[in-house]
Amino acid sequence: MDVNSLRRLLASQSDDTLRMMNTEIVAELRKRQGLKQQRAMIEIQIGEVYEFYAAKKGCNVRVRVKQVNRTTVTATELDARGRETFMSWRVSPSLLKPAEEPLAA
């Protein structure tokens, strides 16, 4: 379905129908996000090195996983040599990607 067809369909619906549709759409998106997090959580290993994009820093951050909780992963940031820093991160497992290049010696 293209965007214009969708807009016409939505414009023809009552407010109550749109609210019901919104509730169902939000529920489906939450379910999908939960499944995505569960799949990502299964692959996360404590002690392994991962990367994620940190919007606060505006760059990728390399971390070593310390703890895996039900919804988040706690990890310690690594410097360029692979040494742990004092910066700790708590992130969604779906944001973590295995580190691609080996750490500098």
C-alpha positions in Angstrom: 0.0 0.0 0.0 1.4 3.4 -0.9 1.4 6.4 1.4 -1.4 8.3 -0.5 -3.7 5.3 -0.3 -3.0 4.9 3.4 -3.7 8.6 4.0 -7.1 8.3 2.2 -8.0 5.3 4.2 -7.1 7.0 7.5 -9.0 10.1 6.5 -12.2 8.1 6.0 -12.1 6.5 9.5 -13.8 7.8 12.6 -11.9 9.1 15.6 -12.8 6.0 17.7 -11.6 3.7 14.9 -8.3 5.6 14.6 -7.7 5.4 18.4 -8.4 1.7 18.3 -6.0 1.3 15.3 -3.4 3.3 17.2 -3.6 1.1 20.2 -3.2 -2.1 18.1 -0.3 -0.6 16.2 1.5 0.5 19.3 1.0 -3.0 20.9 2.4 -4.7 17.8 5.5 -2.4 17.7 6.1 -3.1 21.4 5.8 -6.8 20.8 8.2 -6.7 17.9 10.8 -4.6 19.9 10.5 -7.1 22.8 11.2 -10.1 20.5 14.1 -8.2 18.9 15.6 -7.6 22.4 15.1 -11.3 23.4 16.9 -12.5 20.3 19.7 -10.0 20.8 20.0 -11.0 24.6 20.5 -14.7 23.7 23.6 -13.8 21.7 25.2 -11.5 24.3 28.1 -13.1 26.3 29.5 -11.8 29.5 33.1 -10.8 29.1 32.9 -10.3 25.3 33.6 -7.1 23.5 30.8 -5.3 21.6 30.3 -1.9 20.0 27.3 0.5 19.8 26.6 4.0 18.6 26.4 6.4 21.6 24.4 9.4 20.7 25.7 11.2 23.8 29.2 11.0 22.4 28.3 11.0 18.7 30.5 8.0 17.9 30.8 4.2 18.3 31.8 3.0 21.8 33.6 -0.3 22.4 32.5 -2.0 25.7 33.1 -5.3 27.6 29.9 -6.8 28.9 29.7 -7.1 32.7 26.1 -8.1 33.4 23.1 -9.1 31.4 19.7 -8.2 32.9 16.2 -8.8 31.7 16.0 -5.7 29.5 19.5 -4.2 29.6 23.1 -5.0 29.4 25.7 -3.3 31.7 29.1 -2.9 30.2 32.3 -1.0 30.8 33.8 1.2 28.1 37.2 0.3 26.7 40.0 2.7 25.6 41.9 2.3 22.3 44.2 -0.3 23.9 41.3 -2.4 25.1 41.7 -1.4 28.8 38.6 -0.8 30.8 37.8 2.8 31.7 35.7 4.1 34.5 32.8 4.7 32.2 29.9 2.3 32.6 27.0 2.0 30.1 23.6 0.4 30.5 22.2 -0.2 27.0 19.5 -2.2 25.2 21.0 -5.5 23.9 19.5 -4.8 20.4 22.0 -1.8 20.1 25.1 -4.0 20.7 27.0 -5.4 17.7 30.1 -7.7 18.0 33.3 -5.7 17.8 34.6 -6.0 14.2 38.3 -5.2 14.5 40.7 -6.6 17.2 41.8 -4.4 20.0 45.2 -2.8 19.7 48.0 -4.5 21.6 
